């Protein structure tokens, strides 16, 4: 390709034809030849007469110029002009494409996919085999044809962690095993990492290296910290050259359980500063509902900071028995509990009947043997709903008959009469020390000080289930702490007092650590690996590279020290982990991590993403030539006096009206006024160009059917970016599902939930009816489950026979698309919706199902090309066209249902429907 004046030409030699234009000009000016003047007296008889049909003796210069321009446009169009021609590498041999594929690249992943497609297309034209290496998930190098990798680009996804020592070492092993030499395209995410220079040296030893830099610098959010009564949110960035303002949203569930934004803040970062902070003051009730913080508008795991127990000060109700020693602080049964918990919890003290309605997180009973029956019943119900009841023994409990016979609901074990005294004149022996904690104990791994000893305790009855309820014991095997589950909550009993009367445990730091392990205190301080020694943490929720929340229940547990110190990777993903009622978040960034941009040596070629794509202009020049020739024809008629202006104007006006009236020729618009003034069907942009094009053509075909068969006159369908576009303009969103599409951001989910709650409908199409017919679950269906999990979707059921979708416009009992057989799911009817005697339909309300889910690939059946012809075949012969017709009818019924609700359930329509049904 040759470049002339910034425009490339694939056949530049054709431009030599432009040199012929001056010669052609002279020829056209010379033909016809100028007339010769001759004197003829009789011509005077014609003076004063007018000839309506006249012919010029010479072609006007402006008409010649128009013809020259038409010929020039043809020559230039055939020469293959290309706008923004890209420079080609001109290399040969294999190509290795290295992707950091970390969270830092998620925010520009779509641009990266387009860049990969462009580079793969160029490698394909050059016949160069390609291999792809992802540094976060390395695999063996397989050099294949570029078009094979191009099909796999939508499946490449960023991970929620960056390259670490293990993944880089594995990548170096794969590079060492790769045959021959190759050139490298390294798509950097803009962050430096350890061993980056070693990897670069290895790549340079195999061939030329080109680094593709990201389009924007990296920004991340550090873990939130609760300090001085407020939440501190800190952001960090790579480029500090300019001031920057970062909006932050706090996401959590409201009292109804719906995920929404609970608070917002703004982090201001001055020029020259890499860090910024904002403080967020929230009441404890609201802090307890927070799940994560997010940098608004940034889709990456590094822009998410997950919340855990460190942000919420747990409310602990302290209830102690009345004592004559209350005036002596050290003898108070609650004194040491107050000292241990005052810094990390909100303490509530008073009567249990007054405190329980406040729904505290923990209730502590210190030597309380008996409770009024009403309070006891309320406390049992509170524990069963997930509360933690922590009990301490004492003289009153030892002297009472609580749990002497049958086990008491609020006691983990049965107790012997009296107690056990150690170390006195009438005792059984010397004071006892604690035995090492067992592996199944929540206290496992805690260091037991030598000075901790027990002089008195209440003793458990030796029941069959006693061993499994003991979580701490003395050196002689006597239970010291027992626990049982009650409903969703727990009951824990310390067999000693909460003060130093029966043991020295409350005087030691071990007492505070044991309360933390039982999730009594908030533990809103930084933990180190040693403190979590012996614990196993199960992932509850994990982040993907785009910052979406995924279920972590199927992942293996993580050792406590590794949760704090091990690098993130496949075995330790960023997320929320739980252990014995406590939750701990491992975020992408830690409190002191520094983000740095990589420094590339002069030996590598550094370039950015191609912002402007190549654009072929040949068609435009040829179209301009045709237009010029049409103008030439009109001008020739005008010059010769044969043009009838009125007729031409009428033809032009009729053509304009026809084009304007054709719904298929309407243009997509982002004008809110235009969208609000017409019915516009929307399709969710998935990032897959083929799938998005099919969805557009499908809704265009359905819009044509609606225009010709109903009173609805829809505009051209519009692609909807759920991250940026307003959804309220679209009564229906068609959402085709594919495994390669990323999950929406938290902000997008909030918009989607608001859209569904305000009357919008989403048609999810998994396009997998061929699998569902045989009872299999497709990858698309599993991806839909992950995608729809944060959505506020009501209970669903297969479309019942009397649903309004079966009769909104056409009478239907089947809803095929290009495929058929998959069930179609809609919102379940109310439980009290009963069929009225003598009527074929139930008496339903006027609601619209917010979602319709199926897998029949409706867009493929609806899709038409620019000429209105079906794009894809459906079935075979007449049966296939009948199936396409039923697919169109389902689409019409669906739109009618969206726009009119369940009006066809009104009894006024029953006679007509019964007549149509032949009843």
C-alpha positions, 0 to 999 in steps of 0.5 A: 500500500502506498500513502499519498497525502495521508491516504493509502492506495492499494492500486496506486498505479491506477492514479496515472489515469488522472494524467489523461483528464487534461487531454479528455478536457481538450477533446470534449471542448473540441467536439462538436467543432465551432460553426463556420460563419457564412453570409446569407441574406435570406436569413434576415427573414428569420429575424425576430423568430424564437426557437423553443428547442435550442442547442448550444454550440459548445459544451459549458465549462462547468458541465465539462468540469462536472464530467471530469470530476466524475471520471476522476472519482471513478479512477480514485475509487478503483485505486483503492483509497484507504483513510488512516492507513496503518503501517504494517510491520513487514515482518515474517515468521511466528508471532507471540502475543503476550497479555498481562491479562490482569485487573489493570487491563479490565477497564479498557478490555474492549479496546484491547480486544479490538486491537487484538483483532486488528493485529491478528487480521494483519498477521493472517494477511501476512501468513504468520502463525500466532500463539497467545500467552496470558501472564496471569494464567500461562499455558503452553505455546501453540502456534496456530493460524491467526483466524483460529485465535481471532475466534477465541478473542471473545473468550479471553478475559482478565483475571482479578490478580496480576502476574506473580512470581509463580506465573512468571516462572511458569511462563519462562518455562513455556517460553524455553520449550517453544520451538524456533524464534518469534516476534512478540507483541506485548499488550501491557496493562500499564503496571510494573511487576517483579521479574518483568525485566527477566521476561523481557530479556527472554522475549528479546532473545527470541526476536523483536519485541513491540510493547502496546501501551494501554490508553489510560493510566491505572487507578485503584482503590485500597481497602476501607479502614474504620478510624475515628468514627468514620470510614476512610476510603483511599485511592491510588494511581500511577500517573500523578501529573494532573489533578483528578476527582474520583467518585466512589459509591458504597453498595449494600442491601437495603432492608428489603434485601435489594442491592443499591447505593447506600452512600457516595463520596468523592476522592480528590487527588491533587497534581503530584499526589499518587494517593487521595482520601475521603472520609465517610461517616455513616451510622452503625446500622448502615455500616453493617449493610455495606458490602463493597465500595467502587470507583464509579465508571471503572470496571476492574477488580482494582476499583472495588474494595470489599467490606468485612467485619472490620467496618462494623462495630458489632453491637454487644449486649452485656447482661450480668446478675445483680451482685453486692460486689458491683461497687468493686469494679474488679469483682464485677462480672462485666468489668473485664468484658467491658475492657476487652470489648470497649474499643472494638464494639458498641456495648449495650447494657441494661435489661434483656427485655429492653435490649433484645428488640434492638437486635444486637449481634451478640448477647452476653449473659454473665452468671445469669442462671434463670430468665423470665419465661417471656425473655427466654422465649424471645432469646431463643427466637433471636438465637435461632435467627442467627444470633450469638449467645455467649454465657459465663458461669458463676456461683449462681449458675453453679447453684441453680438447677439449670440444665441439670436434667434435660439439656436446656435450649440456651445451654450447650451441655448439661451440667453437674450439680455444684461445681469443681474447685481446684487449688484450695484446702478442700480441692481436688488438686492444684489449679489446672492449665489449658490444653492446646486447642484442637484443630477443629476448634475456632481457637486453634493456633492461639498461643496459651500463656503459662500463667493462665490457670483455672481454680473453679468451674462448672462441670459438664455431664458426660453425654454422647455428644459432649466431645463434639461440643467441646472447643477448649478444655483443661489439661486433664480433659475437662471441658472449659468452653462448649458450643452448640448450634441453635437454628442459625445461631450459636450458644457458647458457654465458658465454664468459668466466670467472666471476672478473675474469681475462678480463673486468670483467663480474663487477665490475659490477652488470650481472653481478647483473642478468644472473643475475636475468634468467636466473632464477638468483637469487630476486630477492626484492626490489621491482622497478621498471619500469625494471629490466624494460624490454625484457621481455615477460611472459606471463600463466600464471594470472589471478584473476577477481573471486571470487578463482578461479584461471583459465588465462591462456595465451590472454591477450596478453603484457604489457610489463615496465614495464607489469606493475609500473606500469600500473593493473589492467584488462582488458589487465592482469589480476591473476595470475602472469606468466612470462618466461624462466623467472622468475615475477612476481605482480601482485596486486590490492593493492600493498604500500602501497595504502590502502583508503578508504571513499567519502564521499557528500554530503548531496544523495544518498539513502544506504541499505543492502541490504534485510536483510528481504524482503517476506512476504505473510501473506494465505495464513497468515491464510486458513489460520488461518481454516480451522483456526478453522472446523474447531475450531468444528465440533469444538467444536459437536459437543462442546457438543451431545454428538455428539462421539466422542473415541475416533474423532476421536483415531484419525483424527488419529493415522492422519493423523499417521502417514500424513504422517510415513511420506510421504517427499515430506513430509519436511523439510529439516534441517541437523541432522548427526545426522539427515543421518547417520542417513538417506540424503540426496541433495544438490544444489549451490546455484548461486545461480540460484533456478530451477536450484536449485529444479529440482535440488531437485524432481528429486532429490525425484522420484528419492527417491520412486522409490528409496523405492517401488522399492528398499530405500533410504528416502532423506530429503528432498534438501538444498541444499548450500552447498559454501563452508559445509556439511559434504559428508561427509553426502551420498553423491551431489552433483548439480551442474547447470552454468550459466555464471552460477555463480561458481567455488568458493573455494580452501577449497571446492576443498579440501573437494571434493577431500577429499569425492571422495577419501573415496568421495563422488560428484559428478554434473556435468550440463551440460544441453547434450545438444542441442549435443553431439549435433551436435559443438558445445561449449556455454558450460556445458561450457566453464564446467565445464572451468574449474570442474573444473580444480582438482579431483582428477579421475582420467582419464575415459572414456565409460561402457563396455558392461560398466560396473556402471552398466549393471546396478547395479539395472536393465539399461541401455545408454542413460542419457537425461534430458530430453534424450538422446544426450550421452555419459556419462563415468566414471572410466576402468578400470585399464589392466590390467583384462582380461576373463576368458574366458567372462565378459561383464564385466571383473574390476574393483576395488570402487571407485566413480567419483568423478565422473559427467559428462553433459549429458542434464539428468536433474533436469528428467526426474526433477522432480516437483511437490508433488503428485508429478506430473512438472514438465516434459514429456519427449519426446512421448507414450508415447516421452517417458514411456518416456524418463522411465522410463529416466531414473529407472532411470539414477538408481536405478542411479547411487545403487546404484553409489554405495552398493554400489560394483562388487559387481555385478561379482562373479562370483557374479552372473554366472549371473543376469545371463547369464540376464537377458541371454539368453546 
